[in-house]
Amino acid sequence: MKIQIRVAWALMCSRAAVLRSDPERGEITTTVIVTALMAIAAIAIIGIIVAKLTQKANSIDLG
């Protein structure tokens, strides 16, 4: 049983060392900010398009 625990511990330690050495750490904040800004821009653009379409539809004379 002790050997299995030691093997599991060694495996977890080696995996943690690999994750710590990953050069991509810390980029998550930038990715989240850029994604949020793109989502805000998309919502604003859709709002502008809907407003223009509604204005155009209301200006059509049906009578």
N, C-alpha and C positions, 0 to 999 in steps of 0.2 A: 504494500500500500504506500509506503514511504517513497518508493521509486516512482510510482505513478504521480504522486504529488510533486516530486522534484522535476519530473519531465514536464508536467503541466506548467509549473512555475518558470522553468527555463524557456518554454515556448512563449509564454506571455511576456517575459522580459525581452526576448529577442524581437517579438512583434512590436513591442513598445519602442525599442531602439530604432527599428525601421521607420516607424511613424514619426519619431522625433527628428530623424535625419531628412525627412521629406522637405525639399526646398519650396514647396507650394504653400507652406503654412502662412497664415496671416492675410491671404488674398481674399478671404471670404467677405470681409467688410466692404471692400471695393466692389466685389461682385453684387452684393446685396444693394448697395447704393445705386449702381448703374441699372440694375434690374428695376428698382423702385422708380427711378427717374424715367425709364422707358415706359413703365406702366402708366405713370402720371401723364406722360406725353401722349400715349395712345388714347387714354380716356379723354383728354382735352381735344384731340383731333376728332374723335368720334362725336363729342359734344358739338363741335363747330359744324361738322357735316350734318348732323341731325337738325341743328338750328337753321342752316341754310335750306335743307330740304323742306322743312316745315314752313319756312317763309315762302318758298317757291310754291308749295302746294296751296297755301292760303291765298296766294295772289292769282290763282287760276279762276277765271270767271266761268261759272257753271250755268249762268242763267241767261 
